[in-house]
Amino acid sequence: MTARTARKIEIQKKKRRRAIPRAKVTRSQGNTAGARKRLKKVAGLARGRKTAAG
């Protein structure tokens, strides 16, 4: 268990302030069986929406 000292907390706050703001991940990417299955499902849903719309 790491110590939650006041100094550590201050350092973490500074790091967070310096970090470049990035958009949240909209879909999980990965090479595991679960991740690939989810990507496949999301891709299928997107294809379905595309054909229904256009």
ZASEBA-138530 format. One record per atom (N, C-alpha, C): residue number from 1; x, z, y. Coordinates in nm, 3 decimals. Example, Ala and Ser with C-alpha at 12.3 -4.5 7.8 and 13.67 -1.06 7.14 Angstrom:
2
1 / 1.319 / 0.780 / -0.569
1 / 1.230 / 0.780 / -0.450
1 / 1.320 / 0.780 / -0.330
2 / 1.285 / 0.708 / -0.225
2 / 1.367 / 0.714 / -0.106
2 / 1.290 / 0.787 / 0.003
END
This chain:
54
1 / 0.085 / 0.000 / -0.119
1 / 0.000 / 0.000 / 0.000
1 / 0.089 / 0.000 / 0.124
2 / 0.065 / -0.093 / 0.214
2 / 0.147 / -0.099 / 0.335
2 / 0.094 / -0.003 / 0.441
3 / 0.185 / 0.046 / 0.521
3 / 0.149 / 0.142 / 0.625
3 / 0.085 / 0.070 / 0.744
4 / -0.024 / 0.126 / 0.795
4 / -0.093 / 0.068 / 0.911
4 / -0.052 / 0.147 / 1.035
5 / 0.071 / 0.127 / 1.077
5 / 0.120 / 0.199 / 1.194
5 / 0.070 / 0.131 / 1.322
6 / 0.076 / 0.201 / 1.431
6 / 0.033 / 0.147 / 1.560
6 / 0.118 / 0.025 / 1.596
7 / 0.247 / 0.032 / 1.564
7 / 0.338 / -0.080 / 1.593
7 / 0.299 / -0.205 / 1.515
8 / 0.267 / -0.186 / 1.388
8 / 0.227 / -0.300 / 1.303
8 / 0.100 / -0.366 / 1.357
9 / 0.006 / -0.283 / 1.399
9 / -0.120 / -0.333 / 1.453
9 / -0.094 / -0.415 / 1.579
10 / -0.007 / -0.364 / 1.666
10 / 0.028 / -0.437 / 1.790
10 / 0.091 / -0.571 / 1.758
11 / 0.182 / -0.574 / 1.660
11 / 0.248 / -0.698 / 1.621
11 / 0.145 / -0.799 / 1.570
12 / 0.053 / -0.753 / 1.486
12 / -0.051 / -0.841 / 1.433
12 / -0.137 / -0.899 / 1.544
13 / -0.171 / -0.818 / 1.643
13 / -0.252 / -0.864 / 1.756
13 / -0.178 / -0.973 / 1.833
14 / -0.047 / -0.952 / 1.856
14 / 0.035 / -1.050 / 1.928
14 / 0.042 / -1.181 / 1.850
15 / 0.059 / -1.170 / 1.720
15 / 0.066 / -1.289 / 1.634
15 / -0.065 / -1.367 / 1.640
16 / -0.176 / -1.295 / 1.636
16 / -0.307 / -1.359 / 1.642
16 / -0.329 / -1.430 / 1.775
17 / -0.279 / -1.369 / 1.882
17 / -0.294 / -1.427 / 2.015
17 / -0.211 / -1.555 / 2.028
18 / -0.093 / -1.556 / 1.964
18 / -0.005 / -1.673 / 1.971
18 / -0.049 / -1.788 / 1.881
19 / -0.126 / -1.757 / 1.779
19 / -0.165 / -1.858 / 1.680
19 / -0.248 / -1.969 / 1.744
20 / -0.224 / -2.091 / 1.700
20 / -0.297 / -2.206 / 1.751
20 / -0.439 / -2.202 / 1.695
21 / -0.541 / -2.212 / 1.781
21 / -0.678 / -2.210 / 1.729
21 / -0.706 / -2.337 / 1.649
22 / -0.756 / -2.320 / 1.529
22 / -0.786 / -2.435 / 1.443
22 / -0.931 / -2.428 / 1.398
23 / -0.987 / -2.544 / 1.368
23 / -1.124 / -2.551 / 1.319
23 / -1.130 / -2.489 / 1.181
24 / -1.242 / -2.425 / 1.150
24 / -1.261 / -2.365 / 1.019
24 / -1.271 / -2.476 / 0.914
25 / -1.228 / -2.445 / 0.793
25 / -1.231 / -2.542 / 0.684
25 / -1.377 / -2.564 / 0.645
26 / -1.420 / -2.692 / 0.644
26 / -1.560 / -2.723 / 0.613
26 / -1.581 / -2.739 / 0.463
27 / -1.479 / -2.783 / 0.390
27 / -1.491 / -2.792 / 0.245
27 / -1.361 / -2.747 / 0.181
28 / -1.373 / -2.678 / 0.069
28 / -1.254 / -2.627 / 0.001
28 / -1.182 / -2.742 / -0.066
29 / -1.051 / -2.742 / -0.058
29 / -0.972 / -2.844 / -0.126
29 / -0.878 / -2.774 / -0.220
30 / -0.854 / -2.835 / -0.333
30 / -0.764 / -2.775 / -0.430
30 / -0.762 / -2.856 / -0.557
31 / -0.677 / -2.816 / -0.648
31 / -0.660 / -2.892 / -0.771
31 / -0.704 / -2.813 / -0.893
32 / -0.777 / -2.704 / -0.874
32 / -0.825 / -2.626 / -0.987
32 / -0.957 / -2.685 / -1.034
33 / -0.995 / -2.654 / -1.156
33 / -1.118 / -2.709 / -1.214
33 / -1.240 / -2.676 / -1.128
34 / -1.248 / -2.551 / -1.082
34 / -1.362 / -2.509 / -1.000
34 / -1.367 / -2.581 / -0.867
35 / -1.252 / -2.592 / -0.804
35 / -1.244 / -2.658 / -0.673
35 / -1.278 / -2.806 / -0.685
36 / -1.225 / -2.871 / -0.789
36 / -1.251 / -3.014 / -0.810
36 / -1.400 / -3.039 / -0.835
37 / -1.461 / -2.948 / -0.910
37 / -1.604 / -2.959 / -0.940
37 / -1.686 / -2.947 / -0.813
38 / -1.650 / -2.851 / -0.728
38 / -1.722 / -2.832 / -0.601
38 / -1.704 / -2.953 / -0.510
39 / -1.581 / -3.008 / -0.506
39 / -1.555 / -3.125 / -0.422
39 / -1.639 / -3.244 / -0.469
40 / -1.646 / -3.258 / -0.602
40 / -1.723 / -3.367 / -0.662
40 / -1.870 / -3.353 / -0.624
41 / -1.920 / -3.230 / -0.630
41 / -2.060 / -3.203 / -0.596
41 / -2.086 / -3.235 / -0.449
42 / -1.998 / -3.188 / -0.361
42 / -2.012 / -3.210 / -0.216
42 / -2.008 / -3.360 / -0.185
43 / -1.917 / -3.432 / -0.254
43 / -1.904 / -3.577 / -0.233
43 / -2.034 / -3.647 / -0.275
44 / -2.091 / -3.604 / -0.385
44 / -2.217 / -3.662 / -0.433
44 / -2.330 / -3.637 / -0.337
45 / -2.338 / -3.516 / -0.285
45 / -2.442 / -3.482 / -0.187
45 / -2.426 / -3.566 / -0.061
46 / -2.302 / -3.585 / -0.018
46 / -2.274 / -3.666 / 0.102
46 / -2.315 / -3.811 / 0.079
47 / -2.288 / -3.862 / -0.041
47 / -2.326 / -4.000 / -0.075
47 / -2.478 / -4.015 / -0.072
48 / -2.547 / -3.914 / -0.126
48 / -2.693 / -3.915 / -0.128
48 / -2.750 / -3.916 / 0.011
49 / -2.692 / -3.836 / 0.098
49 / -2.738 / -3.829 / 0.238
49 / -2.713 / -3.962 / 0.309
50 / -2.599 / -4.024 / 0.278
50 / -2.562 / -4.151 / 0.342
50 / -2.662 / -4.261 / 0.307
51 / -2.699 / -4.270 / 0.178
51 / -2.793 / -4.374 / 0.135
51 / -2.934 / -4.346 / 0.188
52 / -2.971 / -4.221 / 0.197
52 / -3.104 / -4.185 / 0.248
52 / -3.115 / -4.217 / 0.398
53 / -3.005 / -4.194 / 0.470
53 / -3.006 / -4.214 / 0.615
53 / -2.994 / -4.363 / 0.651
54 / -2.904 / -4.433 / 0.583
54 / -2.876 / -4.571 / 0.622
54 / -2.916 / -4.666 / 0.516
END
